[in-house]
Amino acid sequence: MGSIPKEIGMLKNLTELDLGTNQLVGPIPSEIGDMAKITKIDLHANRLNGAIPPELGNLARLVELRLSNNSLRGIIPASNASSMEFTNQIGLCQLTQLTDIDLSYNFLIGDIPACLKQIQRSSLVGNCFQNNGTANRPVQQCEVNQEAGKDNRIGGNEQKGLPEPLWLLILEVIAAVSLLCLLTLCTMTGLRRCRARSSGSGNNVPWTRAVSWKENTVISIDDDQLGNVPKISRQELAEACEDFSNIIGSSHETVVYKGTLKDGREIAVVSLSVSVHYWNNYVELYFQKEVIEMARLSHENVAKMVGYCKESDPFSRMLVFQYPPNGTLYEHLHDGEGCLLSWPRRMKLALSIARVLRYLHTELQPPFAVAALTSSSVYLTEDFSPKIIDFERWRYLVTKPGLGSGCNTNGGSVNSITDSRHKRFMDVQANTLAFGVILLELISGRAAVSKDTEDLVDWARKHLDQPEEFSKLVDPKLQRQSVNQQSLGIVCNVVNLCIDPESSRRPSMSMIAAILEEGIEASAATLLRDSSLAWAEAALAVS
């Protein structure tokens, strides 16, 4: 409860600020821009209002910004030369380290700054934008809130005419009177119940709590829809995951465990971190749809869904996936020495990832887009075959303020609610951009985002426009003579197509996969014919 004090800007050495779901009110103070070392700000699910302070653009180290599910108004402060709304020329576009931004479910208006569209993990749904490609709020909500904002500003100006001590005194008197009335009402209600119990001993009627309108709404939850997906008990998963002590990843919304089933299969278990009090029929329906959605994926480079867990005591919702035992592509490229990833092996990985994205985007109907495609979501088997696991998908499902959303309906609007949530994952163009970044990581050995180096895409653009500079992109850990120049040129040209700032100009993954299949396989055949050393490297990549 309460508001965020201006003195928060004095916390110069703070690196993470998490005040989500605390019923905070009032505006975000501009002094928050003085927290020079902050890397993460999470203020989601409060009752904050006012505009987003452009001073956030001063936080050069900020990586994650979550302001979702508040009542923030106004436009998003940018900082480029075309954004003349702010005379001090600071704003979110200056946050070069920012990789994760969530401004969803506010009342923001105007245009979305182009710089935010380049951020890989961003959510802007549920606002009142003019050029938002995702779902906005209903027009009525936007209009009503704008009128309310005007009234609040007028009322605020009138209140400023009163001396502040008198204004505070009036508020205190009103609060005291309200509290007294509430106590009186509670006392009278308690006395009536006591009299009713003592006088009605012969006619005892069991007390029942009031049923909310959401509970009165009938939502059909058909567990038979999951009949084709294996159901695994919580007890079995607890035994497999060493009593849920083997944690390999966590966030506010999910915890990921690693385990081994009795039949020897290694698994990853995604447990949704949500209380039963927040879980309603709308979310249960969406959970079932997502389980069915994941279960329909059948490709050698997608980690197979082994089953799910759904229990009431204790409340549990878990997803179980096949777990590739050889770590992630990110770990091999950036945390290790990268010596196990030769050039032929990297080209094989590029081809496999392109093929699985072609399957997800064009061969599946409706198409399936990975929620957050990065080198960390590409897991490797013992023979270095990639397996994509979409852990990030479940993170959005359990965003707590969204759990209670929904409207009274006879059935038609429920599908619109789940469909609107589902659209956030349908951005196949974002997957194409992410694939281009993964290709750059395979070529260069650099991470997409690093504190020590500049943004990978910005760095690569300097060399991608000139074919004679393609070699400057190559990972120093690779022997220069082992890198086939023909395949390097083909991959660099594909990267240029994938990272086009205009999403409508990016080709489909079907076309990209075809280019790579024809170019890389042809260059590999030439390399194998001309080099005996390449035969050995190819054997290592296949083995």
Residue, then its C-alpha position, 0 to 999 in steps of 0.5 A: m500500500g502507499s506510493i513510491p517515495k521520491e527518495i527512491g532515487m537515493l538508492k544509487n547502488l541498488t541493482e534490482l527493484d521488485l515491488g510487483t503486486n503491492q497495491l502501490v498507488g500514485p505516479i512513478p517518481s521521476e527520481i527513479g531515473d537516478m538509480a544508476k546501477i539498476t538492472k531490473i525494475d518490476l512494478h507490475a500489478n499495482r495501481l500506479n497512474g500518470a505517465i511513464p517518466p522519461e527519466l527511465g532513459n537514464l538507466a544505462r544498465l537496465v535490462e528488464l522493465r515490467l510496468s504491466n497491469n497498472s493504470l499508466r496513461g499518456i504516450i511512451p517516452a522515446s528519445n530519438a530526434s523524431s520524438m519532439e514530445f520531450t524537450n529533454q530528449i530522454g526516454l526508453c529508446q536510450l536503454t541499449q541494454l534492455t532485452d525484456i519490456d512489459l507495458s501490457y494492460n495499461f492505458l497508453i496511447g499514441d504510437i509505439p516507438a520503433c525502438l521497442k519493436q526491436i526488443q525481442r521479449s516485449s509485450l504491449v497488449g491491452n493498451c490504447f495504441q494507434n499502431n499496435g499490431t497486437a490486441n488493444r483494449p476495447v475502445q469504450q475502456c480507452e475513452v472512459n479512462q481518458e475522460a477519467g484522467k481529465d477529471n482527475r487532472i481538473g480535480g487535482n488543480e482545484q485541490k491545489g487551491l486549498p492549503e495543504p494542511l486543511w486538505l489533509l485534515i479534511l481527508e483525515v476526518i473523512a477517513a475517520v468517519s468512514l472507519l467508524c461507519l464500517l465498525t458500526l456496520c460490522t458490529m450490527t451484522g455480528l449481533r444479528r447473526c448471534r441472535a439468529r443462531s440462538s433463536g433458530s436452534g430448531n431450524n439450523v441453516p448452514w452458512t454459505r459464502a456469497v458466490s461471485w458473478k465469476e463463479n456463477t458464470v458457467i464455463s465448460i471445462d472438459d477434461d476429456q479434451l486432454g485424453n490423448v495427453p498422458k497425465i502424470s501424478r505429482q508424486e511420480l514427478a516428486e520422485a523423479c525430481e528428487d522431491f522438487s529439489n533439482i531446480i534448473g531454472s526459475s522466474h516469478e511465474t515458473v520453476v523448472y526442475k530436471g528429473t528422471l522417470k522410472d523408465g530412465r527418461e530424462i525430463a524437464v518439469v515446468s511448474l506454474s507458480v500460481s495460487v489456487h485463489y488466482w486460478n479461475n475457469y478462464v485460465e483453466l480453459y486456456f491451460q488446457k488449450e495450451v497443453i493441447e497446442m504443445a501436444r500436437l507438435s511432432h518434429e524431431n527437433v522439438a522436445k516432445m511433451v511427455g505429459y502434464c500434472k493437474e492436481s488440487d491438493p496441493f494445487s499443481r499445474m505442471l508440464v513435462f517435456q523430454y529433456p536433452p542432456n547436452g545443455t543449451l546452444y547458448e552454453h556451448l557457444h558462450d559459457g564453454e570454449g566452443c571447441l565442440l562446435s566446429w563449422p560443419r556442426r554449426m551449419k548442421l545446427a543452422l539447417s536443423i533449426a531452420r527446418v523445425l521453424r519451417y515446420l512450425h510456421t508453414e506445415l502446422q495449421p494453425p501456425f505455431a510461433v515460439a514465445a521466446l526463441t533464443s539460443s537458450s531455448v535450443y537444447l542439444t542432444e548427445d549427438f548435437s541435434p537441436k531440440i526446441i523447448d518453449f519454456e517461455r510460453w508458460r510464463y505469460l499464462v500465469t501473469k497474475p493480474g491476468l488470471g482474474s480477467g474475464c467477462n460474464t458471457n454465454g460462451g462466445s466471449v471466452n474464446s475471444i479471451t483465450d484467442s487474444r492471449h494466444k495471438r501474442f505467440m503468433d508472431v512468426q516474424a519475430n521468430t524469423l528475426a530471432f533465427g537471424v540472431i541465432l545465426l549470428e551467434l553461430i557464426s561469431g560465437r558472440a552472445a546476443v546481449s552482453k555487458d562487455t560488447e555492443d548489441l550483436v545485431d548492431w555490431a554485425r550490420k557494420h560488416l554484413d553490407q560488404p561481402e569482403e568483410f564477412s570473414k570479420l564476423v567469424d568466431p576466433k575459436l574457429q580455425r580460419q581454414s575450416v570455415n567454408q567461404q561459400s557457406l559463410g556468404i550464404v548464411c550472412n545473406v540469410v542473416n541480412l534477410c532475417i534482421d530486416p527492420e521492416s518485418s513485412r520484408r522478412p521472408s518466410m522460414s520456408m524460403i529461408a530453409a530452402i536457401l540454406e538447404e541448397g546453399i549449405e549442402a552444396s558448399a558442404a559437398t564441395l568442401l568434402r570433395d576438396s579437403s580430407l580434413a573436412w571429412a574428419e570434421a563432418a564425421l565429428a558433426v554427424s557423430 
